[in-house]
Amino acid sequence: MLKLLLIFELFYLISSSSDIIIEPIKLGGNNIAFIFIPGAELPPDRYVPLLKQVQLISTNSLWIAIPSFPDDFPLEILRPKVIDEILTKLYKSGMSINTTIFLGGHSLGGITSQSLAYKYKNKIFGQILIGSFLQRKYQTSNTIYPVSTLILSGELDGLARVTRIIESFYFYSTYPHFTLIITGMNHMNTASGKPTDHILKNDIKSEINETIAHQELSIRINDYMNMRLNNQTITPILEYNLNQTKIFSQPYLNALNLEGSQWSTYGQKIMSDLNDTVQLNISDQFHIVYKIPEYFPHLDNNCSLIKPLNNCILYVHTVTQNIYDLNDQFDTGETHSSAEEMRVKMISRQVLLQAADGKQHDFNQTDEQSLCGLINQYSLDWALKNAAKKTKDRYDQIGKQMIIGDDIGPLNVGPLWIWTPLQFDLGKDSQGKTIVTVRSPTLRFPNNYPVSSVAGFHYCKLLSPGRALEWIYKVQVRNSTHTHTGINDCN
């Protein structure tokens, strides 16, 4: 036990000796301090250029403190009294006891920062998170996160994915918490020097250089600090940047809104091929598709005896289950936030056509084709149409193009369809460019199938508009670059 204590004390002495304190370069204004927690495996000196830029444009007397951690791994458990220790160092360096304290961090340092800010909420006047975000546990809390927070992240951040930051914007876009996305910036733009292996593997090539990124960050950080110091709830700069972030975020928020019954309903309409000849009233319910009792799609009526047909309404019921990345529960920001697939149980085209006109339709003609792929093409087309122009242009120029392939199957055994995922297959096109082909497993039975309980069904694994747009926004540009900021695979 004594040996463990001695080892821990040695780690503490080594880590705390690497703390960086930067005295103010200006006198006058407010006395403030900014304690900034580094990202994982990035030592404190990597953040000196950014924080000196923050100092340079500040109108206040600004102290900077960058604490170090054992092995450059910024976890509170490794240095639980870091705030007290840094404040002691600042006071010994000449900082006034009445100085206003701001806290912040980059990447994993941002996760540690929000935990420390919560713990020291009576001392921390405001928080700035870069390439990080307030975790979901605070979204579901009964109380508002107690420390006002500015969340800053890059459009091309490969570790705190922009789609996770858009989710943050949805929850935190008004006082006391704000989320801003900086165009063209990636994860490593915040720090300086050589990136870590993890950043090399996962980040995306920046479209702005480090100097510009630091300027953009510094302007927003100082504006937020001044807003807090002046007891304001908004500033013109913040309002403008919030509006720009809203414009950028809205397509993905719209896509997530479609990701569920709305898209399943639309998929069933495409499946029917009825167009406007008959009205469809489609009701979708969310159920786990493999749970007992099992829920099936069904049709309430037919229109074969009603003339004209457009006076008739077919009442259709479908079943949906969205499947999400299991790793998303850890809220790291590095996983997809959209559904991996939508498991949708629908009524076959054959059954709906017959219900509309009373005629017999050949199942081989109506349903023995890639109808799931047809629906998925509509999803991809929606994403391409609604993506921001700059995002779409980037996708066209350097992205791994997504195409929709033929359906897989039919897999006419329930568990086989359930557990065969929507396929995203990497390959090459005729010009040798990398593409991803999306293929849907399908289950389908004609209306005269001997097992009447499943006759007339057509099941699909649908590509949600959210996943298609997330591919365009984010994942597809990885491995399309060759510098240290561009990066890895298409996971």
N, C-alpha and C positions, 0 to 999 in steps of 0.2 A: 504493500500500500504506500509506504514511504517512497519507494522507488517511482511509483506512478506519479505521486505528487511532485517529486523532483523533476521528472520528465516534463510534466505539464508546466511547471514553473519555468523550465528552460525554454519550452516552446513560446511561452508568453513573453519572456525577456527578449527572445530573438525577434518575434513578430512586432512587439511594441516599439522596439528600437528602430524599426523601419517606417514608423509613422511619419507623415510629411505635414509640416505646419508652414503655411505661407502667410506672412503678415500683410496687412492692407497696403496697397500702393497709393491710396488716396485718403485724405482726411476730409472730414465734413460729412454731411448727410447722416444716415442712421448707422449705428454700430451693429453690424450683423455678422454672423458666421455661417458657413456652409460646410457641414460635415458630409463627406461623400464616400460611400462604401464601394470599393472596386468590384468588378466582375470576377468570376472564377478564373484562376490561374493567370490573372493580370495584376502585376504588382502595382503599388500606389503611384509610382512615377509615370505610368502610362497615361494617367489622367491629368498630369500637370499642365500640358498644353491647353486642354479644354478649359480647365478651371482658371488658368491665368487669363484666358480670353474672357471668361465670365467676369473676372476682376477688372479687366481693362475697360469694359464698357459700362461697368456699374457706376452709379452716381453715389454710392454709399461707401462707407469704410468697411470693407469686406475681408474677413478672415477666412482662410481656406484650411481645412483639415482632411487629410486622407489617411484613414487608419489602415494598418496592415493586419493580416491574419496568418496563422500557421499554414504553410504550404500554399499561400495565396488562395485559400479557400474560405470565402467570406460567410461563415456560418456563425450564428449567434452563440451556439453551444461551445465553439472554440474560443470565444472571447466574450463572455456574457456581460462583462462590465465595460465594454468598449466605449460607450457614450460617456460614462463617468470619467474614464481614464483620459479620453480625448479632451473633455472639458477642462480637466485638471491641467493638462499640458497647455491648453490655450490660455488659461488664466495665468499660469506661470510665465507664459511668453508675453504677457502684458495686456491681454484682452480684458475689457471691462466686465465686471460681474453682471452688468445690466444689458449685455449684448443679446440681441434677438437671434435665436438659433433656428436654422433651417437644416433639414436632413435630406439625404438622397442617396441614390445608388444606381449602378448600371448592371443590367442582366441579373445574375444571382444576387448581386449586391443590392438590387432593388427589392428582392424578396426579403432579405435580411433587414433592409431599411424599414419596410412597412411593419415588420414585427417589432422592431425597436421603437419606431415612432408611436405605435400603439402603447407600448410599455411606458414610454416617456412622454405621453401626450400632453402633460402639463408643462413640459420644457420645450417641445418642438412646435414652432409657430407655423411651419409649412413644410411640405415634402415634395421633392422632385424625383420621379422615377424615369430612367432612360433605358430603352430597350427592355422594359419590364412593365408591370401592370399590377393593379390591386387584384388579389386573388379572389376567386369566386366565393370563397367562404364569407367574404364581407358583403357580397351581393345578397346573400340569403340571410344575413344577420338581422336581428330585430332592431338593432341600433345602427345609425350611420357611422361609418368609419370616422373616428374622432379627429383626425388630423387632415386639414385641407391638403389636397394632393394634385400636382400637375404631372400628367403622364405624357411622355414624349417618346416617339418611336419612329423608325424609318419605314418608308413604303417598301423598301427592299430588305428589311431585316429578316434574316433567315432563321433566327433563333426565337425571337418573339414575333411570330408570324403576323403579318398585317391583318389577317382575318381575325386573329385573337384580339388585336388592338381595336379593330372595328367593333367587336363585341364590347370591349371596354368603353368605347365611345358611346355605344347605345346606353350604357348604364351611367357613365360619368361624363356628361357634357355640359352640366350647369353647376353653379356654385354649390358646395365648396370643392368639388372635384372636377377636373377637366382632362380631356384626352385630345392630343394633337398628333397628327401624322405628318412627317416631314418628307416631301417629295424627293425621290432619288437617293435617299440616305439608307445605308445598311447598318448592320449591328456593330461592325468594327469601327465605323466612322467616329464613334464616341471616344474610343481610346486611341492611343498612338503606338507606333512600333509594330512588331511582328505579332500577328494573330495566333491564338492557340490552335492546336490541332482540331479541337471541336468546332471552333469558328471557321477554320479552313474548310472543314467538311460540310458545314451546313449553311454558311452565310451566302448571300447573293452579291454579285458585283455591284458596287455603288456607281451611281451616275453623277455624283458630285465628289469633289476631293475633300480631304480632311479639313482644310482651312475653311471652306464654305460650310461644311457640316458644323464645325465648331462655332462659326458665326451665327448660323441659324439657331443652334441650341442656346447660345449665350443670350441672344435677343429675347427668346421666349422665357428663359430662366429669370433674367432680370426683370422683365415685364411682370412676371408672376410675383416675384419677391416684392416689387414696388406696389403691386395691387394689394398684397396682404398688409404691407406696412402702412398703406394709406386707407386701410379698412374699406376697400372697394370690393365689389362682387364680380366685376367685369372691367375690361379695358378695351379701347378700340383695337389694339393689336390682337388681343386674345379673341375678341369677337370675330375679327376677320379670319383668323386661323381656325377657329371652330367652324366657321361657315365653309371654309375650304375642305376641312376634314369631313364635314357632313356631305358635301358634294361627292367626294371620293368614296365615302362609305356607303352611300345610299343604295347603289346597285346590289351590293352583297347583302345588305339588310333586307332588301326586297326579295332576293333569292332565298334567304333563310325563311322568310315569311311564306314563300311558296312550298317550302320543303315539308310536305305533309299532305293533308287531305286535299288541299287545293291542286297540287300536282297530280295526285292519284286520280282525282276527278277529271282533270284535263287528259290524263293518260287513257282513262276509260272512254272518253269522247273520241280520241284518236283511234282507239281500238275498234270502236263501233263502225266507223266509216259512214255514219248516217248523215253527217253534215247538218243541214237544216231541214231535212225531210221529216224528221220526227223530233220532238222536243225530248231531251233527257233530263230527268231529275235524279242526280247521282248523290247518294249519301255515303260518305266514307267513315269508317270507324277504325280507331287504333287498337290493335290487339297483338299480343305476342303470337306469332303464327304457329308455334309448335306446342302451345299450352292446351290442356284439356279443361273444359270443352273447347273444341276447335271451332273457330268462326269461319264461315264460308261466304263467298259472294252470292247474291241471289237477285232474281228479277221478280217484281211483284205482279206484273200484268203484261198484256200484249195489245198491239194496236191494229191487228189484222182486219178487224171488222169495223174500224172507224174511218170514215172518209170526210174531208180530206185528211191525209196523214198528219199534216202539220197542226191539226187540232188535237192530236193525241200526245200524251206525255207518258213516256216509259219511266218507271220508277226502279232505279238500279241501286244496289248496295254493294260496296266494295270494302276490302279490308287491307290495312296498311300497317307495317312495322318498319320504323327507321332504325338502322344499325349505325352506331357511332364507334369511332376508334376507342378501344379500351384504355389506351394510354392517356386519353383526354381527361380522364378522371383525376390525373395528377396535376393538371393545370400548369404544365411547363411552358406552354406557348409554342412548342415545337411539333404539335400534332394537328391534324385536320380538325376544324370545328364544325364542318358540315357533315352530313350523313355519308357513311361509306357506301351505303346502298339503301334503297327503299324496296322492301319486300311487299309487293302489291298483288293481291288476289282480285282478278277481274272476271267479268263475264265475256265469253268468246264473241268474236265478230259474227260467227255463224248464228248463234242464238239471238243476238240483237237484230240482225238483218231479218231473220225469220219472224221475230216478234213485231217488227215494223210492217212487213208486207204480207205475212202469212205464207210465203213461198218456201220451198225447200232450197237450201243452199249447200253446196258441196264444201265440206270442211277442208278438203285439200286445196280448194280455191280460196277460201276465206281466211283460214288461219295457218295453213302450212307455209308460212313465210315469216320473216323476221319482224313481226309487229312490235316486239319489245324494243328492237333496235330502231324502229321508226319513231317510237315515242322518245327514245333517248336522243335521237337526232334533233327533235324539237327542243329538248333541254339544252343541248350544246348550242343550237342556233340562238336560243334565248340569251345564253351567257355571252356569246360573241356580239350580239346586238346591244346588250346592255352594259358591257364593260366600258370603262372610261377610254377615251380615244388613245391617250398615251399608253395605257395598259395594253390595249388591243394592238397598237402599233409594235410595242415591244414583243408581244406574243408572236406576231406575224414575222418579225425579223429574226428573233433568236430562240423562240420557244419551241418546245417539243410539241408538235401539232397533235391534237386529239382527233381521232376519227372513230366513227361508229361501225363496228363489224357485225357479222351475222350472229344471230342468236345461237346459244349452245343448247343442244338437245333436240327433241324434247326429253327432259328428265322426268318421266312420268311416275316417279316414286317420290312421295312427299318429302321425306327426309333428305333425299338426294338433291332436290331442288332447294330446300331450305339451307343446306350446309355447303352448297356450291356458291361461292361468292361472285358478285359482279367482277368480271375480269378486266384488269388494266394491263395489257400485254405490250411491253416495249419491243420495238422492231425497227426496221428500216424501210423507207419508201423507195421508189424506183430510182431516186437520185441519191440514195445513200444517207438521207437525213433521218434522224431518230424521230419516231412517232410513237404514240401510244394508242392502241386499239381497244376500245371498250366493247365488251361482249356480254350480253345478258343471258344467264341460264333461264330456260323457260319450261313450264309445265303446261300442257294443253290437251284437252279431251273433246271429241265431238259430242254433239247432243244425244247421240244414240249409243254412247258408251255403256257397256253392260253394268258397270257400277254407277247407278243413278245418282248417288250422293255427290259424285264429282263430275258428272256429265255436263258439258257445256262451259267448262272453266278454262281460263287462259291466265296463267300466272307469269309475272315478270319481275326481274330485278332492275329497278329503274335508277338511272343516273339523275340525281337531283340537280336542279339549277344551281344550288349552292356549291355542290362539289365541282360542277363544270366551271363555274366562275372562279372558285378557289384555285383550280388548276391554272386558269389563265392569269389570275392575280399573282400567283406565288410559285407553286411547286414546279411548273414547267420550265422555269428559267434556270434551274439548277443544272450544273454540269455543262452549261452553254458557254462558259467563259473559262479562261485559262490563267487569270491572275489570281493573287492570293485572296481576293475578295469574291471570287465567283465560284460556283461550287458544286457539289456532289450529285447525288442521284435524284430520282423522282419519287421518293417515298412520301 
